[in-house]
């Protein structure tokens, strides 16, 4: 315990003497005692309800995967313009995660979860009644704001649950993003094949509305508040920098990595982030406390999150294509979109099942060990995957192993972040960590997309990725996991204290 306190500045345990009494009075253990038996029964539903909200957001993200190739025809537009349907959600989600987190710290986390889910429902309805590009992009932009619900849910768990329940609950919630995405793919594929594609959005609206009702009924509002005002200039600066950066990453392959537009966006993002950082450091109540983010535990966890996101998305890009390519290519497995989705779905189940194991490792050995364990499994899975691409059962095994690795790694991150920041800043800190994962997945999409496009071969009227391209993509993912492992090795070793701080 002494070592852990020496490793962190006093601010990590509490921002000030003035705030400390209120935080101690709001400790989850004391709240549990005050609530009594009725309160404990109600809290039993908090974790599954928040996890369901997270899964509904993840399903929203992946529901268009089965029809991405058909979007130009469905929306009567060009391929490059249709790509904005996906890019819009990416951009709004990246901006929403830290902004919603900070708003939750200021005005109530449950209130902001409901707002996030409400925008997802509204966006889904807009898309459900749209068949042209502009309203579809607008609806998908609204849907992206739901991404803030996941870090807010983790923060509510920290505020409400006793320490002995917090670790498994955070692990389960953190893995919901991958779980919902993997499980949603076969369902979306079935719906897209059997009914009108607009039903996908109406289904998303229904799931989101149900999540809102459950959150409103079961989840209590967090008693913790961060005083002060919302940093609107900081939010605008962060949004401008992220939009420039992620546009360059996501559209660089189409525009050309050396084009004036791509290089200009990269340069603009650097300039904006530099100015934004100077402004945030001068504010008493910034959107993002940069002094906290540069502390070793927070900084290294966020950097590792980028590598995990990069590794994770490679599987979602490679495995469905490998399963659907015709057998006449010599390496494709020749299955339908629905079968491919069902083969990838075990990855999501593995993430869900392994969350308790991750929490147990974090509790006994510390979240650092849990993160490193997940990264080792992830690297081994991708290295093995370069040789196991010849049969469906091999693909399923690789998907499960990747799910194990991602589930353990993702589940460790909230404990590392929350163990190093003040409780009043948990929403913003979790939002920033989720943003780092999104940057990783966006980078993976760009890098793996370029590899598969460059390493392709003519097949009929189109070009398809080669087997070598799939293997190189897996090697890149394995390299990302090993890079994350190296980063995680420099995290402070806290043992049980890292988990204990997450519950303070």
C-alpha positions in Angstrom: 0.0 0.0 0.0 2.8 2.4 0.8 4.5 1.7 -2.5 1.2 2.4 -4.4 0.7 5.7 -2.6 4.3 6.7 -3.3 3.9 5.9 -7.0 1.0 8.4 -7.4 0.7 12.1 -6.6 -1.7 13.1 -3.8 -4.2 14.2 -6.4 -4.9 10.6 -7.4 -6.3 9.7 -4.1 -8.3 12.9 -3.9 -8.3 16.3 -5.5 -8.3 18.4 -2.3 -8.9 18.4 1.4 -12.2 20.3 0.7 -13.5 17.5 -1.5 -12.3 14.6 0.6 -15.1 14.6 3.3 -17.8 14.5 0.6 -16.2 11.7 -1.3 -15.7 9.6 1.9 -19.4 10.1 2.8 -20.3 8.9 -0.7 -18.2 5.8 -0.5 -20.0 2.8 -2.2 -19.7 0.7 1.0 -21.5 3.4 3.1 -24.1 3.9 0.4 -24.8 0.2 0.4 -25.3 0.2 4.2 -27.6 3.2 4.1 -29.8 1.6 1.3 -30.4 -1.6 3.3 -31.9 -4.7 1.8 -34.1 -3.0 -0.7 -31.2 -1.0 -2.0 -29.1 -4.1 -2.3 -31.8 -5.9 -4.3 -32.1 -2.9 -6.6 -28.3 -2.7 -7.2 -28.3 -6.3 -8.3 -29.9 -5.1 -11.5 -27.5 -2.2 -12.2 -24.8 -4.3 -13.7 -26.9 -6.3 -16.2 -28.9 -3.2 -17.2 -25.7 -1.1 -17.8 -24.2 -4.0 -19.7 -27.3 -4.3 -21.8 -27.0 -0.6 -22.6 -23.4 -1.1 -23.7 -24.3 -4.1 -25.9 -27.1 -2.1 -27.5 -24.6 0.6 -28.4 -22.2 -2.0 -29.9 -25.0 -3.6 -31.9 -25.7 -0.2 -33.3 -22.1 0.2 -34.4 -22.0 -3.1 -36.4 -25.5 -3.3 -37.8 -24.5 -1.9 -41.2 -21.6 -4.3 -41.7 -23.7 -6.8 -43.7 -24.9 -4.1 -46.2 -21.8 -1.9 -46.4 -20.9 -3.2 -49.9 -24.5 -2.5 -51.1 -24.8 1.1 -49.6 -23.9 2.9 -52.9 -26.8 1.1 -54.6 -29.2 1.4 -51.7 -28.5 5.1 -51.3 -28.1 5.8 -55.0 -24.7 7.4 -54.5 -21.0 6.8 -55.2 -18.8 4.4 -53.2 -16.8 7.3 -51.7 -19.8 9.2 -50.6 -21.4 6.1 -49.1 -18.4 5.6 -46.9 -19.5 8.7 -45.0 -22.3 6.6 -43.5 -19.6 4.7 -41.6 -17.2 7.6 -41.1 -19.9 9.9 -39.6 -20.5 7.5 -36.7 -16.8 7.1 -36.1 -16.3 10.8 -35.9 -19.2 11.6 -33.6 -18.5 8.7 -31.4 -14.9 9.8 -30.9 -16.0 13.3 -29.9 -18.9 12.0 -27.7 -16.9 9.7 -25.4 -14.8 12.3 -23.6 -17.5 15.1 -23.8 -20.3 12.9 -22.5 -18.0 11.7 -19.8 -17.3 15.2 -18.6 -20.9 16.2 -18.8 -21.8 13.2 -16.7 -19.2 14.3 -14.0 -20.9 17.7 -13.9 -24.6 17.0 -14.3 -25.2 13.3 -13.5 -24.0 10.2 -15.2 -27.4 8.4 -15.5 -28.9 11.6 -17.1 -26.1 11.6 -19.7 -26.5 7.8 -20.4 -30.2 8.5 -21.1 -29.3 11.4 -23.4 -26.7 9.2 -25.2 -29.2 6.4 -25.7 -31.9 8.9 -26.7 -29.7 10.3 -29.5 -29.1 6.7 -30.7 -32.8 6.1 -30.8 -33.4 9.3 -32.7 -30.6 8.7 -35.1 -31.9 5.1 -35.7 -35.4 6.4 -36.6 -33.9 9.1 -38.9 -32.0 6.3 -40.7 -34.9 4.0 -40.7 -37.0 6.4 -42.7 -34.2 7.5 -45.0 -33.1 6.1 -48.4 -30.8 9.0 -49.4 -27.3 9.9 -48.4 -27.7 13.2 -46.4 -30.3 12.1 -43.9 -28.6 8.8 -43.5 -25.3 10.5 -42.6 -27.2 12.8 -40.2 -28.8 9.8 -38.5 -25.6 7.9 -38.2 -23.9 11.0 -36.7 -26.6 11.1 -34.0 -26.1 7.4 -33.4 -22.4 7.9 -32.8 -23.1 9.9 -29.7 -24.3 6.8 -27.9 -20.7 5.7 -27.6 -20.5 7.9 -24.4 -22.9 5.5 -22.6 -20.2 2.8 -22.0 -17.6 4.9 -20.1 -20.5 6.5 -18.2 -21.8 3.1 -17.2 -18.4 2.1 -15.8 -18.2 5.4 -13.8 -21.7 4.7 -12.3 -20.5 1.3 -11.2 -17.6 2.9 -9.4 -19.9 5.3 -7.6 -22.6 2.7 -6.7 -21.1 -0.7 -6.2 -19.2 -2.0 -3.1 -15.5 -2.8 -3.7 -16.1 -6.6 -3.7 -18.5 -6.3 -6.7 -16.8 -3.6 -8.6 -14.0 -5.5 -10.4 -16.2 -8.1 -12.1 -18.9 -5.5 -12.9 -16.4 -3.1 -14.6 -14.9 -6.1 -16.5 -18.3 -7.2 -17.7 -19.3 -3.7 -18.8 -16.0 -3.0 -20.5 -16.2 -6.1 -22.6 -19.8 -5.3 -23.7 -18.5 -3.2 -26.6 -16.8 -6.2 -28.2 -19.5 -8.6 -27.1 -22.3 -6.7 -28.7 -20.4 -6.1 -31.9 -19.6 -9.8 -32.4 -23.0 -11.0 -31.5 -24.8 -8.4 -33.5 -23.1 -9.3 -36.8 -25.0 -12.6 -37.4 -28.3 -11.1 -36.3 -27.8 -8.1 -38.6 -26.8 -10.4 -41.5 -29.9 -12.5 -41.0 -32.2 -9.4 -40.9 -30.5 -7.9 -44.0 -30.9 -11.1 -46.0 -34.5 -11.8 -44.9 -36.1 -8.4 -44.7 -35.8 -4.8 -45.9 -32.5 -3.3 -44.7 -34.3 -0.4 -42.9 -35.5 -3.0 -40.3 -31.9 -2.9 -39.0 -32.4 0.7 -37.8 -35.9 0.1 -36.4 -34.5 -2.8 -34.4 -31.7 -0.6 -33.1 -34.2 2.1 -32.1 -36.3 -0.6 -30.2 -33.2 -1.9 -28.4 -32.1 1.6 -27.5 -35.6 2.5 -26.2 -35.7 -0.6 -24.1 -32.3 0.2 -22.7 -33.5 3.7 -21.8 -36.5 2.3 -19.9 -34.3 -0.1 -18.0 -31.7 2.5 -17.1 -34.4 4.9 -16.0 -36.1 2.2 -13.9 -33.2 0.4 -12.3 -30.0 2.6 -12.3 -29.8 5.2 -9.6 -28.3 8.6 -10.3 -24.8 9.0 -9.1 -24.5 11.3 -6.1 -21.0 12.6 -7.1 -20.8 15.8 -9.0 -17.8 17.9 -10.2 -18.4 21.5 -9.5 -18.0 24.3 -12.1 -18.9 24.8 -15.7 -18.5 22.8 -18.8 -15.5 23.7 -20.9 -17.2 24.5 -24.3 -14.0 25.9 -25.9 -12.1 22.8 -24.9 -14.9 20.6 -26.3 -14.8 22.5 -29.7 -11.0 22.3 -29.8 -11.0 18.6 -29.0 -13.7 18.0 -31.6 -11.8 19.9 -34.3 -8.6 18.1 -33.6 -10.2 14.6 -33.5 -12.2 15.2 -36.7 -9.1 16.3 -38.6 -7.0 13.4 -37.3 -9.7 10.6 -37.8 -10.7 12.0 -41.2 -7.0 11.7 -42.3 -6.7 8.2 -40.9 -10.1 6.9 -42.2 -10.0 8.5 -45.7 -6.2 8.6 -46.3 -6.3 5.5 -48.4 -9.0 6.8 -50.7 -7.6 10.3 -50.9 -3.9 9.2 -51.1 -1.6 9.2 -48.1 0.6 11.8 -49.7 -2.2 14.0 -51.0 -2.6 17.6 -50.0 -5.9 16.9 -48.3 -4.6 14.1 -46.1 -1.3 15.8 -45.2 -3.2 19.0 -44.5 -5.6 17.3 -42.1 -2.7 15.6 -40.2 -1.0 19.0 -40.0 -4.1 20.7 -38.9 -4.8 18.1 -36.2 -1.3 18.7 -34.8 -1.7 22.4 -34.7 -5.2 22.2 -33.2 -4.1 19.7 -30.5 -1.1 21.8 -29.6 -3.2 24.9 -29.1 -5.9 23.0 -27.3 -3.4 21.5 -24.9 -2.0 24.9 -24.0 -5.5 26.2 -23.5 -6.5 23.2 -21.3 -3.5 23.6 -19.1 -4.4 27.2 -18.3 -8.0 26.4 -17.3 -8.9 25.7 -13.7 -11.7 23.3 -14.8 -10.7 21.9 -18.3 -12.6 19.3 -20.3 -9.6 17.0 -20.0 -7.2 17.3 -17.0 -4.0 16.9 -19.0 -1.9 16.8 -15.8 -3.8 13.6 -14.9 -3.5 12.1 -18.4 0.3 12.3 -18.4 0.7 10.4 -15.1 2.4 7.1 -15.8 -0.6 4.8 -15.1 -3.1 6.8 -17.1 -0.8 7.6 -20.0 0.5 4.1 -20.5 -2.9 2.5 -20.1 -4.3 4.9 -22.8 -1.4 4.1 -25.1 -1.9 0.4 -24.6 -5.6 0.9 -25.4 -4.7 2.1 -28.8 -2.7 -1.0 -29.6 -5.5 -3.3 -28.3 -8.1 -1.5 -30.4 -5.8 -1.8 -33.5 -5.3 -5.5 -32.8 -9.0 -6.2 -32.2 -10.3 -4.6 -35.4 -8.0 -6.6 -37.6 -10.0 -9.8 -36.8 -13.3 -8.2 -37.8 -11.8 -7.1 -41.1 -10.1 -10.3 -42.0 -12.2 -13.2 -40.7 -15.5 -12.4 -42.4 -13.8 -11.9 -45.8 -11.9 -15.1 -45.5 -15.1 -17.0 -44.6 -17.1 -15.5 -47.5 -14.5 -15.6 -50.4 -15.4 -18.4 -52.9 -13.6 -21.7 -52.6 -12.4 -21.3 -56.2 -9.9 -18.7 -55.0 -8.0 -21.6 -53.4 -8.2 -20.3 -49.8 -11.7 -18.8 -49.4 -14.1 -20.9 -47.4 -17.2 -20.1 -49.5 -19.8 -19.4 -46.9 -22.7 -16.9 -46.8 -22.7 -13.7 -44.9 -24.9 -15.2 -42.2 -22.7 -18.2 -41.7 -19.6 -15.9 -41.5 -21.3 -13.9 -38.9 -22.1 -17.0 -36.8 -18.5 -18.1 -37.0 -17.3 -14.8 -35.7 -19.9 -14.5 -33.0 -18.0 -16.9 -30.6 -15.5 -14.1 -30.3 -18.1 -12.0 -28.5 -19.2 -14.8 -26.3 -15.6 -15.4 -25.3 -15.2 -11.7 -24.3 -18.3 -12.0 -22.1 -17.3 -15.3 -20.4 -13.7 -14.2 -19.7 -14.6 -11.0 -17.9 -14.9 -12.7 -14.5 -11.5 -14.3 -15.1 -10.0 -10.9 -15.8 -11.5 -9.5 -12.7 -10.1 -12.3 -10.6 -6.6 -11.8 -12.1 -6.9 -8.0 -11.4 -8.0 -8.7 -7.8 -5.2 -11.2 -7.0 -2.3 -9.9 -9.1 -3.3 -6.4 -10.2 -4.9 -5.0 -13.4 -1.4 -4.6 -14.9 -1.0 -8.4 -14.9 -4.5 -8.8 -16.3 -3.8 -6.4 -19.2 -0.5 -8.1 -20.0 -2.1 -11.5 -19.9 -4.7 -10.4 -22.4 -2.1 -9.0 -24.7 0.0 -12.2 -24.6 -3.1 -14.2 -25.6 -3.9 -11.8 -28.3 -0.4 -12.0 -29.8 -0.4 -15.8 -29.7 -3.8 -15.9 -31.3 -2.9 -13.8 -34.3 0.5 -15.6 -34.8 -1.4 -18.9 -34.7 -4.0 -17.5 -37.0 -1.4 -17.0 -39.8 -1.3 -20.8 -40.1 -4.9 -21.6 -39.2 -7.0 -20.3 -42.1 -7.8 -23.5 -43.9 -11.1 -24.6 -42.3 -14.1 -23.1 -40.5 -13.2 -24.8 -37.2 -9.8 -23.2 -37.3 -11.3 -19.8 -37.9 -13.7 -20.3 -34.9 -10.8 -21.3 -32.6 -8.8 -18.2 -33.6 -11.9 -16.0 -33.1 -12.4 -17.5 -29.6 -8.7 -16.9 -28.7 -8.9 -13.4 -29.9 -12.1 -12.9 -27.9 -10.3 -14.2 -24.8 -7.4 -11.8 -25.3 -9.5 -8.8 -26.0 -11.9 -9.5 -23.2 -9.2 -9.8 -20.6 -7.3 -6.7 -21.9 -10.4 -4.5 -22.2 -11.6 -5.6 -18.8 -8.4 -4.5 -17.1 -8.4 -0.9 -18.4 -11.2 0.6 -16.3 -9.5 -0.6 -13.1 -6.2 0.9 -14.2 -7.8 4.2 -15.2 -10.1 4.5 -12.2 -7.3 3.5 -9.9 -5.3 6.6 -10.9 -7.9 9.5 -11.1 -10.2 11.2 -8.6 -13.7 9.8 -8.5 -15.2 13.1 -9.6 -13.3 12.8 -12.9 -14.1 9.2 -13.6 -16.5 9.9 -16.4 -14.1 12.1 -18.4 -11.2 9.7 -17.7 -13.1 6.6 -18.9 -14.4 8.5 -21.9 -10.8 9.4 -22.9 -9.8 5.8 -22.5 -12.7 4.7 -24.8 -11.6 7.3 -27.3 -8.1 5.8 -27.4 -9.6 2.4 -28.3 -11.6 4.1 -31.1 -8.4 5.7 -32.4 -6.8 2.2 -32.4 -9.7 0.7 -34.4 -9.8 3.6 -36.8 -6.0 3.1 -37.4 -6.5 -0.6 -37.8 -9.2 -0.1 -40.4 -7.0 2.2 -42.4 -3.8 0.1 -42.2 -5.4 -3.3 -42.7 -7.5 -1.8 -45.5 -4.4 -0.6 -47.3 -2.7 -3.9 -46.9 -5.7 -5.9 -48.2 -6.1 -3.5 -51.1 -2.4 -3.6 -52.1 -2.1 -7.4 -51.6 -5.0 -8.3 -53.8 -5.5 -10.4 -57.0 -8.0 -10.2 -59.8 -11.0 -12.5 -59.5 -13.8 -12.3 -62.0 -14.8 -8.6 -62.3 -13.2 -7.6 -59.0 -10.0 -7.8 -57.0 -10.0 -9.8 -53.8 -7.4 -9.9 -51.0 -4.8 -12.6 -51.2 -4.0 -15.2 -48.5 -0.7 -13.4 -48.0 -2.6 -10.2 -47.4 -4.6 -11.8 -44.7 -1.5 -13.2 -43.1 0.3 -9.8 -43.2 -2.8 -8.2 -41.5 -2.6 -10.8 -38.7 1.1 -10.2 -38.3 0.4 -6.4 -38.0 -2.2 -7.2 -35.3 0.2 -9.5 -33.5 2.9 -6.7 -33.6 0.3 -4.2 -32.2 -0.4 -6.6 -29.3 3.3 -7.1 -28.6 3.8 -3.3 -28.7 1.0 -3.0 -26.1 2.7 -5.7 -24.0 5.9 -3.7 -24.0 4.0 -0.5 -23.0 2.1 -2.4 -20.2 5.3 -3.7 -18.8 6.2 -0.2 -17.6 2.9 0.3 -15.7 3.3 0.5 -11.9 2.7 -2.8 -10.2 0.0 -2.3 -7.6 -1.2 -5.7 -6.7 -4.5 -5.5 -4.9 -4.3 -1.8 -4.4 -5.0 -1.0 -8.0 -8.3 -2.7 -7.6 -9.0 -1.2 -4.2 -8.5 2.3 -5.6 -11.0 1.6 -8.3 -13.5 1.1 -5.6 -12.7 4.2 -3.5 
